[in-house]
Amino acid sequence: MALVPVTELLQRADREGYAVGAFNANNMEIVQAIITAAEKEQAPVIMQASQGAIKYAGLEFITGMVKIAADAARVPVALHLDHGTDFDQVVKCIRSGFTSIMYDGSKLPLEENIAVTNKVLEITRPIGVSVEAELGKIGGTEDDIHVSDREAMFTDPEEARYFVEKTGVESLAIAIGTAHGQYKGEPQLDFARLEKIKKLVRIPIVLHGSSGVPDEAVRRAISLGVCKVNIDTNIREAFVWEMRRRIEADPTEIDPRKLLGPARDAAIAIIREKIRVFGSCGKA
């Protein structure tokens, strides 16, 4: 089926109390793994491309692979730009066929973030492309953050209310204690902050940096209003570790298909597991 806007998927998830998985599409095997897992679980799915993936594979290749997969899929699929920080890149992705855009102005002053987000919305609303924005800063696992500094990076609930009021953006990524990359310890999410934000903004909430967050914490976040959960690191881990295992078992193997095929299967398994945690199985 044709690619669908993310808003279409998240509004239903918000009504029914589950989350849609957003999985990063970094190469052909991972694109295939995402679609296979979603079809086996009968779940809607979001394939997203980061700026790094676009630089690595090329915009045309990323878009082409996802479109081919979506056209043959029996579940709803959206193509989403993850952490777009450049307006020109946003335009290029829309022209290429992306059905959803994340404009990440979280490093900008609040009013500037609002202004650029509205500029993005001006071009997306007439053509039905979804827009996700971000408030607060989601750290990396290498950051040396003290408690007071860590809390200063979190999304302020009143700023979230003001931001949504001034933009009308369709979904909002917030910082409540997750981080991108691999965690060194167990993340502690600020559920009280999440609950307050959801009451104030009443739009789908997005949780970034969710690889490594315990399943129960993810389920609780979904119960409090998270409707889109981003997963990338867990897929990379499963994929690369299986490749390493195969190479170690037979260092003479030179057929990439015999390495990448099992890695794809490992990715399918972790994606199916995440879909079940998110509660989106059977929602296609």
SEKOL-111305 format. One record per residue: x negated, y, z negated of N, C-alpha, C, CB in turn; residue in three letters. Coordinates in steps of 0.05 Angstrom, whole numbers, plus 5000, padded with zeros to 4 digits. Glycine has a CB too. Example, Ala and Ser with C-alpha at 12.3 -4.5 7.8 and 13.67 -1.06 7.14 Angstrom:
2
 n_xx n_yy n_zz ca_xx ca_yy ca_zz c_xx c_yy c_zz cb_xx cb_yy cb_zz  aa
 4736 4886 4844  4754  4910  4844 4736 4934 4844  4774  4911  4819 Ala
 4743 4955 4858  4727  4979  4857 4742 5001 4843  4718  4988  4886 Ser
//
This chain:
284
 n_xx n_yy n_zz ca_xx ca_yy ca_zz c_xx c_yy c_zz cb_xx cb_yy cb_zz  aa
 4983 4976 5000  5000  5000  5000 4982 5025 5000  5019  5000  4976 Met
 4994 5048 5007  4979  5072  5009 4971 5082 4981  4995  5094  5023 Ala
 4950 5098 4980  4941  5109  4954 4963 5127 4943  4915  5125  4958 Leu
 4965 5127 4916  4985  5143  4903 4972 5164 4884  5005  5125  4886 Val
 4986 5186 4878  4975  5205  4859 4974 5193 4830  4992  5231  4858 Pro
 4954 5202 4815  4951  5192  4787 4975 5201 4770  4925  5203  4775 Val
 4986 5224 4775  5009  5234  4760 5032 5214 4760  5018  5261  4771 Thr
 5036 5202 4783  5058  5183  4786 5054 5159 4768  5059  5173  4815 Glu
 5029 5151 4764  5023  5128  4747 5024 5136 4717  4995  5117  4753 Leu
 5014 5160 4711  5012  5168  4682 5038 5176 4670  4993  5190  4680 Leu
 5056 5187 4686  5082  5195  4675 5098 5170 4665  5098  5210  4696 Gln
 5097 5149 4681  5110  5124  4672 5096 5113 4647  5111  5103  4695 Arg
 5070 5113 4648  5055  5103  4625 5061 5118 4599  5025  5104  4630 Ala
 5064 5144 4602  5071  5162  4580 5099 5155 4568  5070  5191  4588 Asp
 5118 5150 4586  5145  5143  4578 5146 5116 4564  5164  5143  4602 Arg
 5130 5097 4574  5133  5069  4565 5111 5061 4544  5132  5051  4588 Glu
 5092 5079 4539  5074  5074  4517 5050 5055 4523  5088  5062  4495 Gly
 5040 5056 4547  5016  5041  4554 4996 5060 4568  5022  5017  4573 Tyr
 4973 5050 4576  4953  5067  4590 4945 5053 4615  4929  5072  4572 Ala
 4938 5069 4635  4928  5059  4661 4898 5060 4660  4939  5076  4685 Val
 4885 5038 4668  4856  5037  4668 4845 5052 4692  4846  5008  4669 Gly
 4824 5069 4686  4810  5083  4707 4781 5072 4708  4810  5114  4702 Ala
 4775 5058 4729  4750  5043  4731 4732 5055 4753  4755  5013  4736 Phe
 4707 5059 4747  4689  5072  4767 4681 5053 4789  4664  5082  4753 Asn
 4685 5062 4814  4679  5047  4838 4651 5054 4848  4700  5052  4860 Ala
 4631 5038 4841  4603  5045  4847 4592 5031 4872  4586  5039  4824 Asn
 4604 5008 4879  4596  4994  4903 4618 4976 4913  4569  4977  4898 Asn
 4614 4962 4935  4635  4946  4947 4645 4924 4928  4625  4933  4973 Met
 4626 4910 4915  4633  4888  4898 4650 4897 4874  4609  4873  4887 Glu
 4644 4921 4863  4660  4931  4841 4687 4940 4850  4645  4954  4827 Ile
 4689 4952 4874  4715  4959  4885 4732 4934 4888  4712  4973  4913 Val
 4720 4913 4899  4735  4887  4901 4743 4876 4874  4717  4867  4916 Gln
 4725 4879 4855  4731  4869  4828 4755 4884 4815  4707  4871  4810 Ala
 4755 4910 4819  4777  4926  4807 4804 4917 4819  4772  4956  4812 Ile
 4805 4915 4845  4830  4908  4859 4838 4880 4851  4827  4910  4889 Ile
 4819 4861 4851  4826  4833  4844 4837 4831 4816  4801  4815  4847 Thr
 4824 4845 4797  4833  4844  4770 4861 4856 4767  4813  4859  4751 Ala
 4865 4879 4780  4891  4892  4778 4914 4875 4790  4891  4919  4793 Ala
 4908 4861 4812  4928  4844  4824 4933 4819 4807  4919  4835  4852 Glu
 4913 4808 4795  4917  4785  4778 4933 4792 4753  4890  4773  4769 Lys
 4930 4817 4744  4945  4826  4720 4971 4841 4728  4928  4844  4703 Glu
 4975 4844 4754  4999  4859  4763 5000 4887 4750  5025  4843  4758 Gln
 4978 4901 4752  4976  4927  4738 4969 4949 4758  4954  4926  4716 Ala
 4980 4973 4753  4971  4997  4769 4943 5003 4761  4990  5022  4764 Pro
 4928 5015 4779  4900  5019  4773 4890 5045 4786  4883  4996  4783 Val
 4870 5058 4772  4857  5082  4783 4829 5075 4789  4859  5106  4762 Ile
 4821 5079 4814  4792  5076  4821 4781 5104 4821  4788  5062  4848 Met
 4759 5109 4807  4748  5135  4806 4719 5135 4815  4750  5147  4778 Gln
 4711 5158 4826  4683  5161  4836 4671 5185 4822  4682  5164  4867 Ala
 4648 5181 4810  4634  5203  4797 4617 5217 4819  4616  5193  4774 Ser
 4606 5240 4811  4588  5254  4829 4563 5236 4835  4579  5281  4817 Gln
 4554 5221 4816  4532  5203  4820 4538 5181 4841  4523  5190  4794 Gly
 4562 5170 4839  4570  5149  4858 4572 5161 4886  4597  5137  4850 Ala
 4583 5185 4888  4586  5198  4914 4559 5204 4926  4602  5224  4912 Ile
 4540 5213 4910  4513  5218  4919 4499 5192 4928  4496  5232  4897 Lys
 4504 5171 4913  4491  5145  4920 4503 5133 4945  4495  5126  4896 Tyr
 4529 5130 4946  4542  5115  4968 4550 5133 4992  4566  5100  4958 Ala
 4555 5158 4986  4565  5176  5007 4596 5178 5004  4558  5166  5035 Gly
 4606 5202 5007  4635  5206  5004 4652 5189 5023  4642  5235  5008 Leu
 4643 5187 5048  4658  5172  5067 4659 5142 5060  4646  5176  5096 Glu
 4637 5131 5051  4637  5103  5044 4655 5098 5020  4608  5094  5038 Phe
 4653 5115 4999  4670  5111  4975 4699 5112 4983  4664  5132  4954 Ile
 4707 5133 4997  4735  5136  5005 4743 5113 5023  4739  5162  5020 Thr
 4727 5105 5042  4734  5084  5061 4738 5057 5046  4712  5081  5081 Gly
 4720 5050 5028  4722  5025  5014 4748 5024 4997  4698  5021  4996 Met
 4753 5046 4983  4777  5046  4966 4803 5046 4983  4777  5071  4948 Val
 4803 5060 5005  4827  5061  5022 4832 5033 5034  4823  5081  5045 Lys
 4811 5019 5042  4815  4992  5053 4826 4974 5032  4788  4981  5064 Ile
 4815 4975 5008  4824  4958  4986 4853 4965 4979  4807  4962  4961 Ala
 4860 4991 4977  4887  4999  4970 4907 4991 4991  4888  5029  4966 Ala
 4900 4993 5017  4919  4986  5038 4927 4957 5037  4906  4992  5065 Asp
 4909 4940 5028  4915  4911  5026 4926 4903 4999  4890  4895  5033 Ala
 4926 4921 4980  4933  4915  4953 4963 4912 4949  4922  4936  4933 Ala
 4971 4896 4930  4999  4893  4923 5006 4907 4897  5006  4863  4920 Arg
 4989 4925 4889  4993  4941  4865 4987 4970 4871  4975  4931  4841 Val
 4999 4989 4856  4993  5018  4861 4964 5024 4855  5012  5035  4845 Pro
 4951 5039 4873  4923  5047  4869 4920 5077 4874  4904  5031  4889 Val
 4905 5090 4857  4899  5119  4860 4869 5122 4863  4910  5136  4837 Ala
 4860 5142 4878  4832  5148  4881 4827 5175 4868  4823  5148  4911 Leu
 4809 5175 4848  4805  5198  4830 4776 5207 4830  4815  5191  4802 His
 4772 5234 4831  4745  5245  4827 4740 5248 4797  4743  5273  4842 Leu
 4719 5236 4788  4713  5236  4759 4692 5258 4754  4702  5209  4750 Asp
 4698 5276 4736  4680  5298  4728 4670 5314 4752  4656  5286  4714 His
 4688 5325 4768  4681  5344  4788 4676 5371 4776  4703  5346  4810 Gly
 4652 5382 4781  4645  5408  4769 4641 5430 4790  4620  5405  4752 Thr
 4644 5423 4815  4639  5442  4836 4664 5444 4854  4615  5433  4854 Asp
 4674 5469 4857  4699  5473  4872 4697 5463 4901  4706  5503  4872 Phe
 4674 5467 4914  4671  5458  4941 4673 5427 4943  4644  5468  4953 Asp
 4661 5414 4923  4663  5385  4922 4692 5375 4919  4645  5373  4900 Gln
 4706 5389 4902  4735  5383  4899 4749 5384 4925  4748  5402  4878 Val
 4744 5405 4941  4757  5408  4967 4749 5386 4986  4749  5435  4979 Val
 4723 5378 4986  4714  5357  5003 4728 5330 4996  4684  5354  5001 Lys
 4731 5325 4970  4743  5300  4962 4773 5299 4970  4741  5296  4932 Cys
 4786 5322 4967  4814  5323  4976 4817 5318 5006  4827  5350  4968 Ile
 4800 5330 5021  4800  5327  5050 4794 5298 5058  4781  5346  5064 Arg
 4777 5285 5042  4769  5257  5047 4792 5237 5041  4745  5250  5032 Ser
 4811 5245 5025  4833  5228  5019 4838 5221 4989  4830  5203  5033 Gly
 4823 5234 4971  4827  5230  4943 4855 5239 4935  4806  5244  4926 Phe
 4869 5224 4918  4896  5231  4910 4896 5244 4883  4914  5207  4911 Thr
 4873 5246 4870  4871  5258  4844 4844 5270 4839  4878  5237  4822 Ser
 4843 5292 4824  4818  5306  4820 4816 5312 4790  4818  5333  4836 Ile
 4792 5307 4779  4786  5318  4752 4768 5341 4756  4774  5296  4734 Met
 4777 5365 4748  4759  5388  4748 4749 5391 4719  4774  5414  4758 Tyr
 4724 5388 4716  4712  5389  4689 4698 5416 4685  4691  5366  4685 Asp
 4713 5434 4672  4702  5460  4665 4697 5462 4635  4721  5482  4673 Gly
 4693 5439 4622  4691  5439  4593 4666 5454 4582  4690  5410  4583 Ser
 4646 5457 4599  4622  5472  4591 4625 5502 4594  4598  5462  4606 Lys
 4647 5510 4607  4652  5539  4611 4667 5551 4588  4668  5543  4637 Leu
 4665 5578 4584  4682  5591  4565 4712 5585 4572  4677  5622  4565 Pro
 4729 5585 4552  4757  5577  4555 4770 5591 4578  4772  5582  4530 Leu
 4769 5618 4579  4783  5633  4600 4772 5627 4627  4781  5663  4594 Glu
 4746 5622 4630  4735  5615  4656 4744 5588 4664  4704  5617  4655 Glu
 4745 5569 4645  4755  5542  4651 4784 5544 4661  4754  5524  4625 Asn
 4800 5560 4648  4828  5564  4657 4829 5576 4685  4843  5583  4637 Ile
 4813 5596 4690  4813  5609  4717 4806 5590 4739  4794  5633  4716 Ala
 4785 5574 4735  4776  5556  4757 4796 5533 4760  4748  5545  4751 Val
 4807 5523 4737  4827  5502  4738 4851 5511 4754  4835  5493  4710 Thr
 4859 5536 4750  4882  5547  4765 4876 5550 4795  4890  5574  4753 Asn
 4851 5556 4800  4842  5558  4829 4844 5530 4842  4813  5568  4831 Lys
 4837 5509 4827  4840  5482  4837 4869 5475 4841  4826  5462  4818 Val
 4885 5482 4821  4914  5476  4822 4928 5490 4846  4927  5484  4796 Leu
 4918 5513 4854  4930  5528  4876 4928 5511 4902  4916  5554  4880 Glu
 4907 5496 4905  4904  5481  4930 4915 5452 4928  4874  5480  4938 Ile
 4918 5442 4903  4927  5415  4900 4957 5412 4898  4915  5403  4876 Thr
 4971 5431 4886  5000  5429  4882 5015 5427 4908  5010  5453  4866 Arg
 5009 5443 4928  5025  5441  4953 5022 5414 4967  5016  5463  4972 Pro
 5001 5399 4962  4996  5373  4976 4999 5349 4958  4969  5373  4989 Ile
 5008 5353 4933  5014  5331  4915 4990 5316 4904  5031  5312  4930 Gly
 4967 5329 4903  4943  5317  4891 4944 5323 4861  4917  5327  4904 Val
 4939 5302 4844  4940  5305  4815 4914 5319 4805  4943  5278  4802 Ser
 4917 5333 4783  4894  5347  4771 4892 5340 4741  4895  5377  4775 Val
 4868 5332 4733  4861  5327  4705 4840 5348 4698  4850  5298  4700 Glu
 4843 5359 4674  4823  5379  4664 4811 5368 4638  4836  5407  4660 Ala
 4791 5382 4628  4778  5373  4603 4773 5397 4584  4752  5358  4609 Glu
 4778 5392 4559  4771  5411  4538 4755 5396 4517  4796  5424  4525 Leu
 4734 5409 4507  4716  5396  4488 4694 5382 4503  4731  5375  4471 Gly
 4672 5375 4490  4649  5363  4503 4645 5335 4493  4624  5380  4497 Lys
 4645 5316 4512  4641  5288  4506 4611 5282 4508  4658  5269  4525 Ile
 4599 5275 4486  4570  5273  4485 4560 5248 4499  4561  5273  4457 Gly
 4533 5246 4500  4520  5221  4509 4508 5207 4485  4499  5228  4530 Gly
 4502 5182 4489  4493  5166  4466 4465 5174 4457  4494  5137  4472 Thr
 4451 5189 4473  4424  5197  4465 4424 5223 4449  4406  5200  4490 Glu
 4447 5236 4448  4448  5261  4434 4444 5258 4404  4475  5275  4439 Asp
 4427 5276 4392  4422  5276  4363 4442 5296 4351  4392  5283  4356 Asp
 4465 5287 4344  4487  5305  4335 4492 5302 4306  4512  5299  4351 Ile
 4490 5324 4291  4498  5324  4263 4528 5326 4261  4485  5348  4248 His
 4540 5320 4238  4569  5319  4234 4581 5345 4242  4576  5312  4206 Val
 4570 5368 4232  4583  5393  4238 4581 5400 4268  4569  5416  4222 Ser
 4558 5393 4281  4555  5397  4309 4575 5380 4325  4526  5392  4318 Asp
 4577 5355 4316  4595  5336  4329 4624 5346 4328  4594  5308  4315 Arg
 4633 5356 4306  4660  5366  4304 4664 5391 4321  4668  5372  4275 Glu
 4643 5407 4324  4645  5431  4340 4649 5425 4369  4620  5448  4337 Ala
 4642 5400 4378  4646  5392  4405 4674 5381 4411  4625  5371  4413 Met
 4689 5375 4389  4715  5364  4392 4735 5384 4404  4725  5353  4366 Phe
 4756 5374 4417  4777  5391  4428 4793 5404 4405  4795  5375  4446 Thr
 4796 5430 4407  4812  5445  4388 4841 5443 4396  4803  5475  4386 Asp
 4859 5433 4378  4887  5430  4386 4901 5455 4396  4902  5419  4362 Pro
 4896 5477 4383  4909  5502  4392 4898 5512 4419  4904  5524  4371 Glu
 4872 5507 4423  4861  5514  4450 4873 5496 4471  4830  5511  4450 Glu
 4878 5471 4464  4891  5452  4483 4919 5462 4490  4893  5424  4472 Ala
 4934 5470 4470  4961  5481  4475 4960 5505 4493  4975  5488  4449 Arg
 4942 5524 4487  4939  5548  4503 4930 5542 4532  4918  5567  4490 Tyr
 4911 5524 4534  4901  5516  4561 4923 5505 4578  4878  5496  4558 Phe
 4938 5486 4568  4960  5473  4583 4982 5494 4590  4972  5450  4567 Val
 4987 5512 4571  5007  5533  4575 4999 5551 4598  5012  5549  4550 Glu
 4973 5557 4600  4963  5576  4620 4958 5563 4647  4938  5589  4610 Lys
 4956 5537 4648  4950  5523  4673 4973 5505 4683  4925  5507  4670 Thr
 4987 5492 4665  5006  5472  4674 4993 5447 4685  5025  5484  4693 Gly
 4968 5442 4677  4954  5419  4688 4969 5393 4681  4924  5418  4677 Val
 4965 5372 4697  4982  5348  4694 4971 5328 4674  4983  5334  4721 Glu
 4945 5328 4668  4934  5311  4647 4910 5324 4635  4927  5282  4658 Ser
 4903 5317 4611  4881  5330  4597 4863 5310 4583  4893  5350  4576 Leu
 4837 5312 4590  4817  5296  4577 4807 5311 4552  4792  5290  4596 Ala
 4807 5297 4530  4800  5310  4505 4776 5296 4492  4823  5311  4485 Ile
 4762 5310 4474  4739  5299  4460 4748 5294 4431  4715  5318  4461 Ala
 4749 5269 4423  4756  5261  4396 4737 5242 4383  4785  5249  4395 Ile
 4713 5240 4395  4692  5222  4383 4681 5201 4401  4704  5209  4360 Gly
 4690 5200 4426  4678  5181  4445 4653 5193 4458  4699  5172  4467 Thr
 4638 5176 4472  4614  5186  4486 4610 5169 4511  4589  5184  4468 Ala
 4597 5182 4531  4590  5167  4555 4565 5150 4550  4585  5186  4578 His
 4564 5127 4564  4541  5109  4562 4545 5088 4540  4517  5125  4556 Gly
 4523 5076 4532  4524  5055  4512 4522 5067 4484  4501  5035  4517 Gln
 4539 5057 4466  4539  5066  4438 4517 5052 4423  4566  5061  4425 Tyr
 4505 5067 4404  4485  5055  4386 4499 5045 4361  4464  5076  4378 Lys
 4523 5055 4355  4538  5045  4332 4568 5046 4340  4533  5063  4306 Gly
 4585 5040 4321  4614  5040  4327 4624 5068 4327  4629  5022  4308 Glu
 4637 5078 4348  4648  5105  4349 4671 5108 4329  4657  5112  4377 Pro
 4673 5131 4317  4695  5138  4298 4712 5159 4311  4684  5147  4271 Gln
 4736 5151 4319  4754  5169  4333 4771 5186 4313  4773  5154  4352 Leu
 4775 5211 4321  4791  5229  4304 4821 5226 4312  4781  5259  4307 Asp
 4834 5207 4302  4862  5201  4309 4881 5224 4301  4871  5175  4297 Phe
 4876 5236 4278  4893  5258  4269 4892 5281 4289  4884  5268  4241 Ala
 4868 5287 4300  4865  5308  4321 4881 5300 4346  4835  5313  4327 Arg
 4878 5275 4355  4892  5266  4378 4923 5269 4374  4886  5236  4384 Leu
 4933 5261 4352  4961  5262  4346 4971 5291 4347  4968  5250  4319 Glu
 4955 5310 4336  4963  5338  4336 4963 5349 4364  4945  5354  4318 Lys
 4942 5342 4380  4941  5352  4407 4965 5343 4424  4915  5343  4420 Ile
 4971 5317 4421  4993  5306  4437 5020 5320 4430  4996  5276  4432 Lys
 5024 5326 4405  5049  5340  4397 5050 5368 4409  5051  5341  4366 Lys
 5027 5380 4412  5026  5408  4422 5027 5410 4453  5001  5421  4413 Leu
 5016 5391 4467  5014  5393  4496 5035 5377 4511  4987  5385  4505 Val
 5043 5354 4501  5064  5337  4512 5059 5330 4542  5090  5351  4510 Arg
 5034 5325 4549  5027  5315  4575 5009 5291 4571  5013  5337  4594 Ile
 5005 5274 4591  4987  5251  4588 4959 5259 4579  4985  5235  4614 Pro
 4948 5244 4560  4922  5249  4549 4902 5228 4560  4922  5249  4518 Ile
 4878 5237 4566  4858  5219  4578 4835 5215 4558  4847  5231  4605 Val
 4826 5190 4556  4804  5183  4538 4780 5175 4555  4812  5161  4518 Leu
 4759 5191 4555  4734  5185  4569 4716 5170 4550  4721  5211  4580 His
 4694 5158 4562  4674  5145  4545 4685 5122 4529  4661  5165  4527 Gly
 4703 5106 4540  4717  5086  4524 4703 5059 4523  4745  5083  4536 Ser
 4682 5055 4540  4667  5030  4538 4654 5028 4511  4646  5028  4561 Ser
 4658 5006 4497  4646  5004  4470 4663 5012 4447  4621  5019  4469 Gly
 4686 5025 4453  4705  5031  4433 4720 5006 4425  4725  5054  4442 Val
 4723 4998 4400  4737  4974  4392 4765 4973 4403  4737  4971  4362 Pro
 4774 4949 4411  4801  4946  4423 4823 4958 4405  4807  4917  4428 Asp
 4821 4954 4379  4842  4964  4361 4843 4994 4361  4838  4954  4333 Glu
 4819 5007 4363  4818  5036  4364 4831 5046 4391  4789  5046  4362 Ala
 4825 5032 4412  4837  5040  4438 4868 5037 4437  4826  5022  4461 Val
 4877 5015 4426  4906  5011  4423 4919 5033 4406  4912  4983  4411 Arg
 4906 5040 4385  4917  5061  4368 4918 5088 4383  4901  5064  4342 Arg
 4897 5094 4398  4896  5118  4414 4919 5119 4434  4869  5122  4428 Ala
 4924 5096 4446  4946  5094  4466 4973 5099 4452  4946  5067  4480 Ile
 4976 5088 4428  5001  5092  4413 5006 5121 4405  5001  5075  4387 Ser
 4984 5137 4405  4986  5165  4398 4986 5183 4422  4963  5173  4380 Leu
 4987 5172 4446  4991  5189  4470 4971 5187 4492  4993  5216  4462 Gly
 4950 5171 4489  4931  5167  4511 4943 5150 4533  4904  5154  4501 Val
 4943 5160 4557  4956  5146  4580 4936 5137 4602  4977  5163  4592 Cys
 4911 5147 4600  4891  5140  4620 4865 5135 4604  4886  5162  4641 Lys
 4853 5111 4608  4829  5104  4594 4807 5098 4614  4834  5079  4575 Val
 4785 5112 4612  4762  5109  4631 4742 5088 4622  4748  5136  4635 Asn
 4735 5070 4640  4716  5049  4634 4696 5048 4657  4730  5022  4631 Ile
 4670 5050 4651  4649  5047  4670 4626 5030 4659  4638  5075  4679 Asp
 4615 5038 4636  4592  5024  4625 4597 4994 4621  4584  5037  4598 Thr
 4620 4987 4611  4626  4958  4606 4624 4942 4632  4653  4954  4593 Asn
 4633 4955 4654  4632  4941  4680 4603 4938 4690  4649  4957  4702 Ile
 4588 4959 4687  4560  4958  4694 4545 4936 4678  4546  4985  4690 Arg
 4551 4935 4652  4538  4915  4635 4544 4887 4645  4547  4918  4606 Glu
 4569 4881 4649  4577  4854  4657 4565 4848 4685  4608  4852  4659 Ala
 4566 4867 4703  4556  4862  4730 4526 4857 4730  4562  4887  4747 Phe
 4511 4875 4717  4481  4873  4718 4471 4849 4701  4469  4899  4708 Val
 4484 4844 4678  4475  4822  4662 4478 4795 4676  4489  4822  4635 Trp
 4500 4793 4691  4504  4767  4706 4484 4765 4728  4533  4766  4717 Glu
 4478 4787 4742  4457  4786  4762 4430 4777 4750  4454  4813  4776 Met
 4423 4789 4727  4398  4782  4714 4398 4752 4706  4394  4799  4688 Arg
 4420 4742 4696  4422  4714  4689 4417 4696 4713  4450  4708  4676 Arg
 4428 4703 4735  4425  4687  4760 4396 4688 4769  4444  4697  4782 Arg
 4384 4711 4768  4356  4714  4777 4337 4698 4759  4347  4744  4778 Ile
 4342 4700 4733  4326  4685  4714 4329 4655 4718  4333  4693  4685 Glu
 4353 4646 4724  4358  4617  4728 4344 4607 4754  4388  4612  4730 Ala
 4342 4625 4774  4329  4616  4799 4314 4640 4811  4349  4604  4819 Asp
 4290 4646 4803  4275  4669  4813 4269 4667 4843  4249  4671  4798 Pro
 4272 4644 4856  4267  4641  4884 4290 4649 4902  4258  4613  4891 Thr
 4314 4654 4889  4338  4660  4905 4335 4687 4919  4363  4660  4887 Glu
 4340 4686 4946  4337  4711  4961 4363 4719 4975  4315  4709  4981 Ile
 4385 4704 4971  4410  4710  4983 4426 4729 4965  4427  4684  4989 Asp
 4428 4754 4972  4442  4773  4954 4470 4765 4947  4441  4801  4966 Pro
 4483 4751 4965  4511  4743  4961 4513 4724 4937  4523  4730  4985 Arg
 4492 4708 4933  4493  4688  4911 4487 4702 4884  4472  4666  4916 Lys
 4478 4727 4885  4474  4743  4861 4497 4761 4856  4448  4758  4862 Leu
 4506 4774 4877  4528  4794  4875 4555 4782 4871  4528  4812  4899 Leu
 4559 4758 4883  4585  4745  4880 4592 4738 4850  4586  4719  4896 Gly
 4574 4725 4836  4579  4719  4808 4581 4745 4791  4556  4702  4796 Pro
 4565 4766 4799  4566  4791  4785 4594 4803 4788  4545  4811  4795 Ala
 4605 4801 4812  4632  4810  4817 4652 4795 4800  4640  4807  4847 Arg
 4649 4769 4797  4667  4754  4780 4666 4763 4751  4660  4724  4782 Asp
 4642 4769 4742  4638  4779  4714 4653 4806 4711  4609  4782  4707 Ala
 4651 4823 4731  4665  4848  4730 4695 4844 4730  4657  4866  4754 Ala
 4705 4826 4745  4734  4820  4745 4743 4812 4717  4741  4797  4766 Ile
 4728 4795 4704  4735  4785  4678 4738 4808 4658  4715  4765  4668 Ala
 4718 4827 4657  4719  4848  4638 4741 4868 4644  4692  4863  4636 Ile
 4746 4873 4670  4768  4891  4677 4795 4880 4670  4767  4897  4708 Ile
 4799 4854 4674  4824  4841  4666 4828 4843 4636  4825  4811  4675 Arg
 4807 4839 4621  4808  4842  4592 4817 4870 4584  4781  4834  4579 Glu
 4805 4890 4596  4812  4918  4590 4841 4924 4597  4793  4937  4604 Lys
 4850 4915 4620  4878  4919  4628 4897 4909 4607  4883  4906  4655 Ile
 4891 4885 4596  4909  4874  4575 4908 4891 4550  4900  4845  4568 Arg
 4885 4901 4543  4883  4918  4519 4900 4944 4524  4853  4926  4513 Val
 4899 4954 4548  4913  4979  4554 4944 4975 4556  4903  4991  4580 Phe
 4953 4950 4558  4981  4945  4559 4994 4950 4586  4995  4961  4539 Gly
 4977 4952 4607  4988  4958  4634 4993 4934 4651  4970  4977  4649 Ser
 4987 4910 4640  4992  4885  4656 5023 4882 4660  4981  4860  4641 Cys
 5030 4875 4684  5058  4872  4690 5073 4898 4696  5072  4858  4668 Gly
 5058 4920 4698  5071  4946  4702 5069 4956 4731  5058  4967  4684 Lys
 5059 4939 4749  5057  4947  4777 5084 4949 4790  5039  4928  4793 Ala
//
